[in-house]
Structures are given as structure tokens and as C-alpha cells.
Amino acid sequence: MDTIAERGLDGLTMAGLGRQVGMSSGHLLYYFRTKDELLLRTLEWSEGRLGAERSALLSGPGSARERLDGYVDVYVPVGPRDPHWTLWLEVWNRSQNADDDARARQAAIEGAWHRDLVAILAEGVSRGEFRAVDPDRFGTRMRALLDGFSVHVAVGIPGTGREQVLGHVREFIDQTLIARPQGT
């Protein structure tokens, strides 16, 4: 993951990666067949780790808003060239030419993020913490917002650092989702 983040997939050779991890390029090709398969498997591995964090968040104590803030915290990159987000950028870049299996695997990863967000939103709506929104529709829009901001953080666009983005997202949640008492 770190090598892909550092060099990008185009700057990566199987021989160079093999030297880094102490394997022959033939061995790597036996297990991964192509660089695209290596990329997707690396993303799946990385997502497995983040999925465990999201699971703990969903089952943990606290309000739906606290869990939503935690979800956003896990989602947004730590900064430019965040290794996890660099994997996503590489996968998205290759998606147009991906085969059906690769697209289905990518959709499964994205679907897990979406389901977890929808669960948090549905809980918040049912408890009255959030205003009455369709959790699936709101989740789709919120993930688009998070993706857009996250790409800006990951590529280092000035004025869109992690803290600034987290502030924008908190403001968005406050303005669009937080239940307001009647008459206010």
C-alpha cells in the first residue's frame, strides 16, 4: 500500500515491488496476475482494516451523531497522499477499463461504506436525533460530498486540508440533518 501511494501504480514494477518485499516478480504475478489485480487486492485488504474500525463504531456507545462524526473521521484522508485514498484514486482511475469482476468487487467495498452510513442515519432518524430524511438518499448525497472533499485532501488542493474539510462536513450535518425543536 505504501509503495503504491508513494509511486502510483504506473511507477510500480512487479520486479521493483518484489525486491522490496523479498519475492520474485514471478511469485507476485503468480498470486496477483496483473498490477490491476494487485491494486484491487491491496484496496480490499486496506478496506478490511477500515471495515473493522467502522464496525466498532457502529456497535459502540454514544449517540448517532457521535457515530456519524466517527464515520466521517474514518472516511476523510489524514492528508495529501494518504495511502488508503491513493489506492482509491488509482482504482477509480482504472475503473473505466475494469472487467465485470473488478467492478463488482469495487461496488461491494463502496456498498459496505454506504450500508454503514445508512444504518447510522436510520438510527439517528428513529431516535429523533436527526430530522426525518430518507437515510439511503441522504447517505448517497453525503458520500458524494465526502468523496469530493476527500479527493481534494488526498491530492493536496490548497485550502482543503483535513481540518477544514471536517469543519465543512460538521457544518453541513448541522444545517441539513440535525433535528430542530418545533418553532425554531
Summary of the structure (lengths in Angstrom):
residues: 184
radius of gyration: 18.7
end to end distance: 48.7
largest distance: 68.7
contacts: 506
relative contact order: 0.12
helix: 74%
strand: 1%
